[in-house]
Amino acid sequence: MIIFAFIFFVLVSLTFAELKSSYNIPKKLTAEEMKDGPSLSNSVMYPQWGVPCTNFTYKVMYQDEKGREPEYVRINLNGKWHDMIKKVGSAKSGALYVYYYVPTSTRANFFYMEASNGVGKARAAIIDSPDQGPVLYTEKFDNNQIILLDKNGKEIWTYDTLYDQVEGVAISKDGNYIAAVTNQYIYLFSKESKEPLWSYCENCRVVPMASTNMAGIAISADGNYIAAALQSRLYFFEKGSNKPLWTKDIESSAIGIDMSDDANVMAIGTANAGKKGDKLFLFDKEGNKLGEYRATHPDYEQTGNFYQPDVTPDGKYVSSSTGCPDRRAYLFSGQGDLLFRSEQLTYDSPVHKSAISDDGSLIAYSLDHSQGKDIVILFNKEGKKLWGFSSQNDATSRAISISADGNYIASGTSAGNIYLFSKNNNKPLWKFSESGLNQIGEVKLNAEGSLLAAGGTSKKIYLFSKESNSPLWKYDVNTWITKLDFNGEYIVAGTGLREYIGEYIAEEKDFQCNEIIQPISMEEMERYSEEGTGEREERDFEGKIVCGDGMCVPSIETYENCPQDCCGENCDENLDEGEIEKKSKEIEGFKEREDISSVKEKEKKGLFQLIIGFFSRLFGK
């Protein structure tokens, strides 16, 4: 089975609906218009996000049960029609059509496909409104790091992960050990050195482009035990070895993980995987399952992702929250007993994170809502809502933290605001606002609540005192802070896209494309997933094109100048190469030669079905 470890092209489906802005919604095709029409299926846009001046590809399969050739297959991109070009296949069995697009700004993009066989019509990538994509950022995410600072803002060390985005960080209470998880690797560090004490990977090849993968990491108070969730499995280690003591199948990608101080209770929140996933799992350090819970929604296959859990130091309580369609706050015992389940807290968006006081008496939840609705709610352990906070300037809080005694609560929002509250009421003690269009992805209070660390898309780590909204210091980093932990003495942070995926809306900006960025092909992405070597590989993909590396680079390599990459010994001699080449040249100045044998192999493997499956199973709300 092909496992797409780098399934960056599916992740942004999670929040496309939230991103859609004003757009001229086309009228739906009538039943009469669709009568005796063809079918359009398996619409894919690749990659799903990136930067302007990248060559993006739209693909769709045309099929007509009577074998009728299309009158047209076209894409409506940002309100304009463009003809799509046939790449391979037949109308009867299914033909692949493509369109290439190089955006020159960070403006939003909307698209859908339409085809006609001369009798009826069909559409794809649209239900009530067009699909969105690519989502465009100003960051390449090729310079990611794990960063360790002391509480005075002094850099202890940094570790470069480059394209391998950081998905989780954790620091032991004594500050001696730091654990981190990226798209592909699990690391353990000492605070004394940036060189890992050890690393672990299953699929060890890092995809050379912006990609992300749900994962999580937790470490015991003394640093002796590490739990990591990566690629639908839970791994448990002792600090002395990178060989797992045990592993468990957790059905789906993990959105978050936490553990008690002694590692005897660990909680994992998982995403959807069809009829599996959407669960909160509890295990002890021997690998025994303490419990699991899945919300019940008979009318939905997807019942609601379980988000980042929080476990009390003694393991007696576990808080968590869910996405759509459940959208609730939860509290469990450390043995998996449900203690409370709130009413639905949002209209159509997730309850993102929770933070619980050390004694379990108070739990704060952060919400994805709308202006004027609660984005922070404080409950007691009996499930009583003590207060909620709303703001006309904020619609989403993705970051939440509570002090050990529950006296202070901090929140960070997608509007770039940080709030500090007392447990006594919903009036902020202070508010900090980062200038520009920035988001706050992580906040973490120390145990006493006297210090607050934070980070986000401003490319800075901040430390605040509870007394003032003026930062004690700021530390500049390479790119966006997506994960952060703070034990009161040291701050560990990781960079990447995770907390902002699919929804970061930057100021619209135009670009002059002096060169076109060519993403690696979907076939190469497949090979990266299948050919893990056990060793971390580093390759230069910044403009270096090598004939013979197995990658047919669009607009640069062709069958004529590099047949071993762009066709190979398995070319189907029955296909008219000249005709395909001729049609390729018609595509707005771009010339791409796909490996025909790999296209056929993709059809055999059901590549598009796998992709669509990942859309629905892993990253729906």
For each residue, the residues with C-beta under 8 A, 3 or more apart:
1:
2: 526 529 530 605 607 610
3: 203 231 529
4: 7 10 525 526 529 610 611 614
5: 183 184 203 213 231 528 529
6: 183 207 211 213 525 528 529
7: 4 10 11 211 213 611 614 618
8: 11 47 48 49 207 209 210 211 212 213
9: 44 45 46 47 48 522 611
10: 4 7 13 48 611 614 615 618 619
11: 7 8 14 48 212 501 502 619
12: 15 16 48 49 133 135 501 502 619
13: 10 16 48 502 615 619 620
14: 11 501 502 619 620 621
15: 12 18 19 501 502 503
16: 12 13 19 20 131 132 133 502
17: 20
18: 15 349 368 503
19: 15 16 108 132 135 502 503 505
20: 16 17 23 108 110 129 132
21: 108
22:
23: 20 79 110 129 130
24: 79
25: 128 129 130
26: 76 112 126 130
27:
28:
29: 33 34 121 122 123
30: 33 34
31: 34 35
32: 35
33: 29 30 37 120 121
34: 29 30 31 37 120 121 122
35: 31 32 119 120
36: 117 119 120
37: 33 34 115 116 117 119 120 121 122
38: 62 63 64 68 70 91 115 116 117 120 122
39: 62 63 64 65 122
40: 43 60 61 62 73 113 114 115 122 123 124
41: 60 61 63 124 608
42: 59 60 61 608 609 611 612
43: 40 58 59 60 113 124 125 131
44: 9 58 59 60 608 611
45: 9 48 56 57 58 59 111 125 131 133 134
46: 9 56 57 59 519 522
47: 8 9 50 54 56 134 209 210 519
48: 8 9 10 11 12 13 45 133 134 135 502
49: 8 12 133 134 135 136 137 210 497 501 502
50: 47 54 56 134 136 137 209 210 517 519
51: 54 136 137 138 139 140 517
52: 103 104 105 106 136 509 511 513
53: 102 103 104 511 513 514 515 516 517
54: 47 50 51 102 103 134 516 517 518 519
55: 100 101 102 516 517 518 519 554 555 590
56: 45 46 47 50 100 101 102 103 134 519
57: 45 46 98 99 100 101
58: 43 44 45 75 77 84 98 99 100 101 111 113
59: 42 43 44 45 46 96 97 98
60: 40 41 42 43 44 73 75 84 96 97 113 115 124 125
61: 40 41 42 89 94 95 96 97 608
62: 38 39 40 70 73 91 94 95 97 115
63: 38 39 41 91 92 93 94 95
64: 38 39 67 68 69 70 91 92 117
65: 39 92
66: 92
67: 64 90 91 92
68: 38 64 91 117 118 119
69: 64 91 117
70: 38 62 64 73 91 115 116 117
71: 116 117 118
72: 83 114 115 116
73: 40 60 62 70 83 84 86 97 113 114 115
74: 81 82 83 84 113 114 115
75: 58 60 81 82 84 99 111 112 113 114
76: 26 79 80 81 82 111 112 113 114 130
77: 58 80 82 99 101 109 110 111
78: 109 110 111
79: 23 24 76 110
80: 76 77
81: 74 75 76
82: 74 75 76 77 99
83: 72 73 74 99
84: 58 60 73 74 75 97 98 99 113
85: 97 98 99 583 584 586 587
86: 73 89 95 96 97 583
87: 95 96 97 98 580 583 594 599
88: 95 96 575 580 594 596 599 600
89: 61 86 93 94 95 96 603
90: 67 93 94 95
91: 38 62 63 64 67 68 69 70 95 117
92: 63 64 65 66 67
93: 63 89 90
94: 61 62 63 89 90 603
95: 61 62 63 86 87 88 89 90 91
96: 59 60 61 86 87 88 89 599
97: 59 60 61 62 73 84 85 86 87 113
98: 57 58 59 84 85 87 587 592
99: 57 58 75 77 82 83 84 85 587
100: 55 56 57 58 554 587 588 590 592
101: 55 56 57 58 77 109
102: 53 54 55 56 513 516 590
103: 52 53 54 56 106 107 109 134 136
104: 52 53 510 511 512 513
105: 52 136 508 509 510 511
106: 52 103 136 137 138 506 507 508 509 511
107: 103 136 508
108: 19 20 21 132 135 505
109: 77 78 101 103 132 133 134 136
110: 20 23 77 78 79 129 130 131 132
111: 45 58 75 76 77 78 125 130 131 132 133
112: 26 75 76 123 124 125 126 130 131
113: 40 43 58 60 73 74 75 76 84 97 123 124 125
114: 40 72 73 74 75 76 121 122 123 124
115: 37 38 40 60 62 70 72 73 74 121 122 123
116: 37 38 70 71 72 119 120 121 122
117: 36 37 38 64 68 69 70 71 91 120
118: 68 71
119: 35 36 37 68 116
120: 33 34 35 36 37 38 116 117
121: 29 33 34 37 114 115 116
122: 29 34 37 38 39 40 114 115 116
123: 29 40 112 113 114 115 126
124: 40 41 43 60 112 113 114
125: 43 45 60 111 112 113 130 131
126: 26 112 123 129 130 131
127:
128: 25
129: 20 23 25 110 126
130: 23 25 26 76 110 111 112 125 126
131: 16 43 45 110 111 112 125 126
132: 16 19 20 108 109 110 111 135
133: 12 16 45 48 49 109 111
134: 45 47 48 49 50 54 56 103 109
135: 12 19 48 49 108 132 502 503 504
136: 49 50 51 52 103 105 106 107 109 506
137: 49 50 51 106 141 210 497 504 506
138: 51 106 506 509
139: 51 210 479 480 497
140: 51 143 210
141: 137 144 163 165 210 479 480 495 496 497
142: 162 163 209 210 542
143: 140 160 162 478 479 495
144: 141 160 161 162 163 164 165 166 182 478 479 494 495 496
145: 158 159 160 161 166 477 478 494 495
146: 158 159 161 166 169 178 180 187 189 492 493 494
147: 155 157 158 159 461 475 477 491 492 493 494 495
148: 155 156 157 158 178 189 191 194 490 491 492
149: 153 154 155 156 461 475 490 491 492 493
150: 153 154 156 489 490 491
151: 451 463 488 489 490 491
152: 473
153: 149 150 463 472 473 474 475
154: 149 150
155: 147 148 149 158 475
156: 148 149 150 191 490
157: 147 148 193 194
158: 145 146 147 148 155 194
159: 145 146 147 187 189 194 196
160: 143 144 145
161: 144 145 146 164 165 166 182 185 494
162: 142 143 144 206 538
163: 141 142 144 206 207 208 209 210 211
164: 144 161 182 183 184 185 206
165: 141 144 161 182 183 210 211 212 213 482 494 495 496 497 498
166: 144 145 146 161 169 180 181 182 482 483 494 495 496 498
167: 181 182 183 212 213 214 215 216 217 482 483 494 496 498
168: 180 181 215 216 217 228 256 257 483 494
169: 146 166 178 179 180 181 217 483 484 485 492 493 494
170: 178 179 180 217 218 219 485 492
171: 175 177 178 179 219 485 486 487 490 492
172: 175 176 177 178 219 220 221 222 223 487
173: 221 222 261 487
174: 177 221 222 223 487
175: 171 172 191 487 489 490
176: 172 190 191 223
177: 171 172 174 188 189 190 191 219 223 239
178: 146 148 169 170 171 172 188 189 190 191 219 492
179: 169 170 171 186 187 188 189 217 218 219 226 228
180: 146 166 168 169 170 186 187 189 217 492 494
181: 166 167 168 169 185 186 187 215 216 217 228 229 230
182: 144 161 164 165 166 167 185 187 215 494
183: 5 6 164 165 167 206 207 211 212 213 215
184: 5 164 201 202 203 204 205 206 213 230
185: 161 164 181 182 199 200 201 204 536
186: 179 180 181 199 200 201 217 226 228 230 235 237 242
187: 146 159 179 180 181 182 196 198 199
188: 177 178 179 196 197 198 199 226 237 239 242
189: 146 148 159 177 178 179 180 193 194 195 196 197
190: 176 177 178 193 197
191: 148 156 175 176 177 178 490
192:
193: 157 189 190
194: 148 157 158 159 189
195: 189
196: 159 187 188 189 199
197: 188 189 190 239
198: 187 188 241 242
199: 185 186 187 188 196 242 536
200: 185 186 228 235 237 242 244
201: 184 185 186 204 532 534 536
202: 184 230 231 233 532
203: 3 5 184 231 528 529 532
204: 184 185 201 532 533 534 535 536 537
205: 184 528 529 531 532 533 537
206: 162 163 164 183 184 536 537 538
207: 6 8 163 183 211 520 525 528
208: 163 520 539 541
209: 8 47 50 142 163 519 520 541
210: 8 47 49 50 137 139 140 141 142 163 165 497
211: 6 7 8 163 165 183 207
212: 8 11 165 167 183 496 497 498 501
213: 5 6 7 8 165 167 183 184 230 231 253
214: 167 253 254 255 271 498 618
215: 167 168 181 182 183 228 229 230 231 253 254
216: 167 168 181 228 229 254 255 256 257 268 308
217: 167 168 169 170 179 180 181 186 226 227 228 229 257
218: 170 179 226 227 228 257 258 259 266
219: 170 171 172 177 178 179 223 225 226 227 259
220: 172 223 224 225 226 259 260 261 262 263
221: 172 173 174 261 262 313
222: 172 173 174
223: 172 174 176 177 219 220 239
224: 220 238 239 263
225: 219 220 236 237 238 239 259 263 285
226: 179 186 188 217 218 219 220 236 237 238 239
227: 217 218 219 234 235 236 237 257 259 263 266
228: 168 179 181 186 200 215 216 217 218 234 235 237 257
229: 181 215 216 217 233 234 235 250 253 254 257 268
230: 181 184 186 202 213 215 233 235 254
231: 3 5 202 203 213 215 253
232: 249 250 251 252 253 254 273
233: 202 229 230 247 248 249 250
234: 227 228 229 247 248 249 250 254 257 266 268 281 283
235: 186 200 227 228 229 230 244 247
236: 225 226 227 244 245 246 247 266 283 285 287
237: 186 188 200 225 226 227 228 241 242 243 244 245
238: 224 225 226 241 245
239: 177 188 197 223 224 225 226
240:
241: 198 237 238
242: 186 188 198 199 200 237
243: 237
244: 200 235 236 237 247
245: 236 237 238 287
246: 236 286 287
247: 233 234 235 236 244
248: 233 234 281 283 287 289
249: 232 233 234
250: 229 232 233 234 254 268 270 279 281
251: 232 270 273 276 277 279
252: 232 270 271 272 273 276 277 278 279 617 618
253: 213 214 215 229 231 232 270 271 273 277 618
254: 214 215 216 229 230 232 234 250 257 268 269 270 271
255: 214 216 269 270 271 305 306 307 308
256: 168 216 268 269 307 308 309 353
257: 168 216 217 218 227 228 229 234 254 266 267 268 269 309
258: 218 266 267 308 309 310 311 318
259: 218 219 220 225 227 263 265 266 267 311
260: 220 263 264 265 266 311 312 313 314 315 334
261: 173 220 221 313 314 315
262: 220 221 285 315
263: 220 224 225 227 259 260 266 285
264: 260 284 285 315
265: 259 260 282 283 284 290 311 315 318 334
266: 218 227 234 236 257 258 259 260 263 282 283 284 285 311
267: 257 258 259 280 281 282 309 311 318 320 332
268: 216 229 234 250 254 256 257 280 281 282 283 309
269: 254 255 256 257 279 280 305 306 307 308 309 320
270: 250 251 252 253 254 255 273 277 278 279 280 281 305 306
271: 214 252 253 254 255 277 278 305 617 618 619
272: 252 277 278 302 303 305 616 617 618 619 620
273: 232 251 252 253 270 276 277 278 617 618
274: 277 301 613 616 617
275: 301
276: 251 252 273 279
277: 251 252 253 270 271 272 273 274 305 617 618
278: 252 270 271 272 273 294 295 302 303 304 305 306 322
279: 250 251 252 269 270 276 292 293 294 306
280: 267 268 269 270 292 293 294 306 309 318 320 330 332
281: 234 248 250 267 268 270 289 291 292
282: 265 266 267 268 289 290 291 292 318 332 334 335 336
283: 234 236 248 265 266 268 287 288 289 290
284: 264 265 266 287 288 290
285: 225 236 262 263 264 266
286: 246
287: 236 245 246 248 283 284
288: 283 284
289: 248 281 282 283 292
290: 265 282 283 284 334 335 336
291: 281 282 332 335 336 337
292: 279 280 281 282 289 336
293: 279 280 306 330 332 336 338
294: 278 279 280 303
295: 278 303 304 322 326 328
296: 303
297: 300 303 304 325 326
298:
299:
300: 297 303 325
301: 274 275
302: 272 278 324 325 616 620 621
303: 272 278 294 295 296 297 300 325 326
304: 278 295 297 322 323 324 325 326 327 328 621
305: 255 269 270 271 272 277 278 322 323 350 620 621
306: 255 269 270 278 279 280 293 309 320 321 322
307: 255 256 269 320 321 322 323 350 351 352 353 354
308: 216 255 256 258 269 320 321 352 353 354
309: 256 257 258 267 268 269 280 306 318 319 320 354
310: 258 318 319 320 353 354 355 356 363
311: 258 259 260 265 266 267 315 317 318 334 356
312: 260 315 316 317 318 334 356 357 358 359 360
313: 221 260 261 358
314: 260 261 334 358
315: 260 261 262 264 265 311 312 334
316: 312 333 334 360
317: 311 312 331 332 333 334 339 356 360 381
318: 258 265 267 280 282 309 310 311 312 331 332 333 334 356
319: 309 310 329 330 331 332 354 355 356 363 365
320: 267 269 280 306 307 308 309 310 330 332 354
321: 306 307 308 328 329 330 350 351 352 353 354 365
322: 278 295 304 305 306 307 326 327 328 330 350 351
323: 304 305 307 326 327 349 350 351 621
324: 302 304 327 348 349 350 620 621
325: 297 300 302 303 304 621
326: 295 297 303 304 322 323 344
327: 304 322 323 324 344 345 346 348 349 350 351
328: 295 304 321 322 341 342 343 344 345 351
329: 319 321 340 341 342 345 351 354 363 365 377 379
330: 280 293 319 320 321 322 338 340 341 342 354
331: 317 318 319 338 339 340 356 360 363 379 381 383
332: 267 280 282 291 293 317 318 319 320 336 337 338 339
333: 316 317 318 336 337 339
334: 260 265 282 290 311 312 314 315 316 317 318
335: 282 290 291
336: 282 290 291 292 293 332 333
337: 291 332 333
338: 293 330 331 332 341
339: 317 331 332 333 381 383
340: 329 330 331 379 381 382 383
341: 328 329 330 338 383
342: 328 329 330 345 379 383 385
343: 328
344: 326 327 328
345: 327 328 329 342 351 365 367 374 377
346: 327 349 350 351 367 368 369 373
347: 369 370 373
348: 324 327 621
349: 18 323 324 327 346 367 368 369 370 396 621
350: 305 307 321 322 323 324 327 346 367 368 621
351: 307 321 322 323 327 328 329 345 346 354 365 366 367 368
352: 307 308 321 365 366 367 368 396 397 398 400
353: 256 307 308 310 321 365 366 398 399 400
354: 307 308 309 310 319 320 321 329 330 351 363 364 365 366 400
355: 310 319 363 364 400 401 402 409
356: 310 311 312 317 318 319 331 360 362 363 364 402
357: 312 360 361 362 363 402 403 404 405 406
358: 312 313 314 404 405 406 447
359: 312 405 406
360: 312 316 317 331 356 357 363 381
361: 357 380 381 406
362: 356 357 378 379 380 381 386 402 406 423
363: 310 319 329 331 354 355 356 357 360 378 379 380 381 402
364: 354 355 356 376 377 378 379 400 401 402 409 411
365: 319 321 329 345 351 352 353 354 376 377 378 379 400
366: 351 352 353 354 375 376 397 398 399 400 411
367: 345 346 349 350 351 352 373 374 375 376 377 396 397
368: 18 346 349 350 351 352 375 395 396 397 398
369: 346 347 349 373 374 375 390 395 396
370: 347 349 373 395
371: 391 392 393 394 395
372: 390 391 392
373: 346 347 367 369 370 390 395
374: 345 367 369 377 388 389 390
375: 366 367 368 369 389 390 391 394 395 396 397 411 413
376: 364 365 366 367 388 389 397 400 409 411 419 421 426
377: 329 345 364 365 367 374 385 387 388 389
378: 362 363 364 365 385 386 387 388 409 421 423 426
379: 329 331 340 342 362 363 364 365 383 384 385 386
380: 361 362 363 383 384 386
381: 317 331 339 340 360 361 362 363
382: 340
383: 331 339 340 341 342 379 380
384: 379 380
385: 342 377 378 379 388
386: 362 378 379 380 423
387: 377 378 425 426
388: 374 376 377 378 385 426
389: 374 375 376 377 411 419 421 426 428
390: 369 372 373 374 375 394
391: 371 372 375 394 413 417
392: 371 372
393: 371 415 417
394: 371 375 390 391 397 413 414 415 417
395: 368 369 370 371 373 375 413 414 415
396: 349 352 367 368 369 375 413 414 415
397: 352 366 367 368 375 376 394 400 411 412 413 414
398: 352 353 366 368 412 413 414 439 440 441 499
399: 353 366 410 411 412 413 440 441 442 443 454 499
400: 352 353 354 355 364 365 366 376 397 409 410 411 412 443
401: 355 364 409 410 411 443 444 445 452
402: 355 356 357 362 363 364 406 408 409 410 445
403: 357 406 407 408 409 445 446 447 448 449
404: 357 358 447 448 449
405: 357 358 359 448 449
406: 357 358 359 361 362 402 403 423
407: 403 422 423 449
408: 402 403 420 421 422 423 429 445 449 466
409: 355 364 376 378 400 401 402 403 420 421 422 423
410: 399 400 401 402 418 419 420 421 443 444 445 452 454
411: 364 366 375 376 389 397 399 400 401 418 419 421 443
412: 397 398 399 400 417 418 419 439 440 441 442 443 454 456
413: 375 391 394 395 396 397 398 399 416 417 418 419 439 440
414: 394 395 396 397 398 439 440 503
415: 393 394 395 396 439
416: 413 433 434 435 436 437 438 439 440 456 457 458
417: 391 393 394 412 413 431 432 433 434 440
418: 410 411 412 413 431 432 433 440 443 452 454 462 464 469
419: 376 389 410 411 412 413 428 430 431
420: 408 409 410 428 429 430 431 452 464 466 469
421: 376 378 389 408 409 410 411 425 426 427 428 429
422: 407 408 409 425 429
423: 362 378 386 406 407 408 409
424:
425: 387 421 422
426: 376 378 387 388 389 421
427: 421
428: 389 419 420 421 431
429: 408 420 421 422 466
430: 419 420 468 469
431: 417 418 419 420 428 469
432: 417 418 462 464 469 470 471
433: 416 417 418
434: 416 417 438 440 456 458 460
435: 416 438
436: 416 458 507
437: 416 505 506 507
438: 416 434 435 456 457 458
439: 398 412 413 414 415 416 456 457 499 500 504
440: 398 399 412 413 414 416 417 418 434 443 454 455 456
441: 398 399 412 455 456 457 480 481 482 483 484 498 499 500
442: 399 412 454 455 456 481 482 483 484 493 499
443: 399 400 401 410 411 412 418 440 452 453 454 484
444: 401 410 452 453 454 484 485 486 491
445: 401 402 403 408 410 449 451 452 486
446: 403 449 450 451 452 486 487 488
447: 358 403 404 488
448: 403 404 405 451 488
449: 403 404 405 407 408 445 446 466
450: 446 465 466
451: 151 445 446 448 463 464 465 466 486 488
452: 401 410 418 420 443 444 445 446 463 464 465 466
453: 443 444 461 462 463 464 484 486 491
454: 399 410 412 418 440 442 443 444 461 462 463 464 484
455: 440 441 442 460 461 462 477 481 484 493
456: 412 416 434 438 439 440 441 442 460 480 481 499
457: 416 438 439 441 480 481 500 504
458: 416 434 436 438
459: 476 477 478 479 480 481
460: 434 455 456 474 475 476 477 481
461: 147 149 453 454 455 474 475 477 481 484 491 493
462: 418 432 453 454 455 471 473 474 475
463: 151 153 451 452 453 454 471 472 473 491
464: 418 420 432 451 452 453 454 468 469 470 471 472
465: 450 451 452 468 472
466: 408 420 429 449 450 451 452
467:
468: 430 464 465
469: 418 420 430 431 432 464
470: 432 464
471: 432 462 463 464 474
472: 153 463 464 465
473: 152 153 462 463
474: 153 460 461 462 471
475: 147 149 153 155 460 461 462
476: 459 460
477: 145 147 455 459 460 461 481 493 495
478: 143 144 145 459 495
479: 139 141 143 144 459 495 496
480: 139 141 441 456 457 459 495 496 497 499 500
481: 441 442 455 456 457 459 460 461 477 484 493 494 495
482: 165 166 167 441 442 494 495 496 497 498 499 500
483: 166 167 168 169 441 442 493 494 496 498 499
484: 169 441 442 443 444 453 454 455 461 481 491 492 493 494
485: 169 170 171 444 491 492 493
486: 171 444 445 446 451 453 490 491 492
487: 171 172 173 174 175 446 490
488: 151 446 447 448 451
489: 150 151 175
490: 148 149 150 151 156 171 175 191 486 487
491: 147 148 149 150 151 444 453 461 463 484 485 486
492: 146 147 148 149 169 170 171 178 180 484 485 486
493: 146 147 149 169 442 455 461 477 481 483 484 485
494: 144 145 146 147 161 165 166 167 168 169 180 182 481 482 483 484
495: 141 143 144 145 147 165 166 477 478 479 480 481 482
496: 141 144 165 166 167 212 479 480 482 483
497: 49 137 139 141 165 210 212 480 482 500 501
498: 165 166 167 212 214 441 482 483 501
499: 398 399 439 441 442 456 480 482 483
500: 439 441 457 480 482 497 503 504
501: 11 12 14 15 49 212 497 498 504
502: 11 12 13 14 15 16 19 48 49 135
503: 15 18 19 135 414 500
504: 135 137 439 457 500 501
505: 19 108 437
506: 106 136 137 138 437 509
507: 106 436 437
508: 105 106 107
509: 52 105 106 138 506
510: 104 105
511: 52 53 104 105 106
512: 104
513: 52 53 102 104 516
514: 53
515: 53 543
516: 53 54 55 102 513 555
517: 50 51 53 54 55
518: 54 55 553 554 555 556
519: 46 47 50 54 55 56 209
520: 207 208 209 524 525 541 551
521: 524 525 551 552 554 594
522: 9 46 525 526 602 607
523: 526 527 594 595 598 602
524: 520 521 527 528 550 551
525: 4 6 207 520 521 522 528 529
526: 2 4 522 523 529 530 607
527: 523 524 530 531 550
528: 5 6 203 205 207 524 525 531
529: 2 3 4 5 6 203 205 525 526 532
530: 2 526 527
531: 205 527 528
532: 201 202 203 204 205 529
533: 204 205 537
534: 201 204
535: 204
536: 185 199 201 204 206
537: 204 205 206 533
538: 162 206
539: 208
540: 544
541: 208 209 520 544
542: 142
543: 515
544: 540 541
545: 553 556 557
546: 549
547: 557 561 562 564 565
548: 562 564 565
549: 546 565
550: 524 527 565
551: 520 521 524 557 565
552: 521 557 562 565 566 592 593 594 595
553: 518 545 556 557 565
554: 55 100 518 521 557 590 591 592
555: 55 516 518 589 590 591 592
556: 518 545 553
557: 545 547 551 552 553 554 561 562 565 566 593
558: 561 562 566 581 591 593
559: 562 563 566 567 577 581 593
560: 563
561: 547 557 558
562: 547 548 552 557 558 559 565 566
563: 559 560 566 567 568
564: 547 548 567 568
565: 547 548 549 550 551 552 553 557 562 568 595
566: 552 557 558 559 562 563 593 594 595
567: 559 563 564 571 577 593 595 596 597
568: 563 564 565 571 595 597
569:
570: 597
571: 567 568 575 577 596 597
572: 575 596 597 600
573:
574:
575: 88 571 572 580 596
576: 579 580
577: 559 567 571 580 581
578: 581 582
579: 576 582 583
580: 87 88 575 576 577 583 584 593 596
581: 558 559 577 578 584 585 591 593
582: 578 579 585 586
583: 85 86 87 579 580 586 587
584: 85 580 581 587 590 591 592 593
585: 581 582 591
586: 85 582 583
587: 85 98 99 100 583 584 590 591 592
588: 100
589: 555
590: 55 100 102 554 555 584 587
591: 554 555 558 581 584 585 587
592: 98 100 552 554 555 584 587
593: 552 557 558 559 566 567 580 581 584
594: 87 88 521 523 552 566 598 599
595: 523 552 565 566 567 568 598 599
596: 88 567 571 572 575 580 599 600
597: 567 568 570 571 572 600 601
598: 523 594 595 601 602
599: 87 88 96 594 595 596 602 603
600: 88 572 596 597 603 604
601: 597 598 604 605
602: 522 523 598 599 605 607 608
603: 89 94 599 600 606 607
604: 600 601
605: 2 601 602 610
606: 603 609 610
607: 2 522 526 602 603 610 611
608: 41 42 44 61 602 611 612
609: 42 606 612 613
610: 2 4 605 606 607 613 614
611: 4 7 9 10 42 44 607 608 614 615
612: 42 608 609 615 616
613: 274 609 610 616 617
614: 4 7 10 610 611 617 618 619
615: 10 13 611 612 618 619 620
616: 272 274 302 612 613 620
617: 252 271 272 273 274 277 613 614 620
618: 7 10 214 252 253 271 272 273 277 614 615
619: 10 11 12 13 14 271 272 614 615
620: 13 14 272 302 305 324 615 616 617
621: 14 302 304 305 323 324 325 348 349 350
